[in-house]
Every structure is written in structure tokens, then in C-alpha cells.
Amino acid sequence: MALTVVYASATGHVVGALARTGPAAASAAPPDPAALVGRALPLRVALGAGRTAVLALHAGELASASVDDEPAVFADPLAFGVDLSADCRPKPVLPRLAAWTGGGLALAADGLTVTVPLAPVRTTRIAALVSGGQGTHVLAGEIPAGRDRVTLPLALAEGGTHGVLVLVAGWAGRLEKARVA
């Protein structure tokens, strides 16, 4: 058996995992992300009242890697990341990302404010998806070194509930519902 993960290439967050079996699985290169997820990988968030938001990570924003066995990645993929070596190849060990739960996300009509528990020592990449009507808002930015927050500009109607996926490099990913305040 070989473990293959699909991860967000911008931040390194694992977004899916699968076990491949067979004699050639351990030595085979990981499949192209599009071969694993199609055009996009849908992540779903229950919004309540029978509504669900679908946040789609497009295959072009994903990469795949064969990694060492890590059973916990199946239960909570967003808690793991893929590190790259100096030659930009995925390392075989999946690091567990720093826990980040409760608070830290504020959705407003004019933007999504992301606050991490500790200010990073170097500029940190961030990617976010916010559901909106028939589409998804794709946001990207950085948290500057020494600061613990960033506001990503966005236009939403007040009072709505949205699905939100936030990926901050080095921190466990967040997939949840949020109400526009």
C-alpha cells in the first residue's frame, strides 16, 4: 500500500488522501491531481436549514505526492501539510500543522479578516474560498512578518451565511460556516 495526498500547492495543506494498493503502488509516481479529483475537488460545508455550500479547489491549484503512511490524515486532512525540499520535491513525511480552532475568522460585507494565534516570523501565504451565490470567491494574500492578521477584500451582502475555507501556511486549515457581520 502507498499513501497519496492531494494538497493545495499555494500553502501545502493536504485536502485529500487515498491509499493505493497493488505491487506497483509503492514505486509508482503519484497520479496527476486532475486524474484523482477531476476538474475540481469539492469541499462541502453545512450551512443549516438543509443548505450546503460547495467550495471547489480547481485541479490546477492542487498537487499530489506519495508520502509515508500517516493514518490520521484520512480523518483530518487539513491538519497536515506537505513540505518541499530544496529542489521543490515533496518530502515523504507529512508534518502536523499547528492547531488553530475557534475564533480568528471574521466575515464582513467588505472582507474576510484572518487572525492567527501567533504572529509569524516571516511573511506567510494565505488562500481562502468563500461561497457566494452560484460561485465561489477565491482570495489570496499574505500575513506580513510580525503581524497576526490580514483582511482579504471581498464584497458580500450583510447577514448571509457562507461556507469558508481558510488555508494559512503552517496552520491547520479551517473549513466552516461563517455569518457576515
Disulfide bonds with the S-S distance in Angstrom:
none
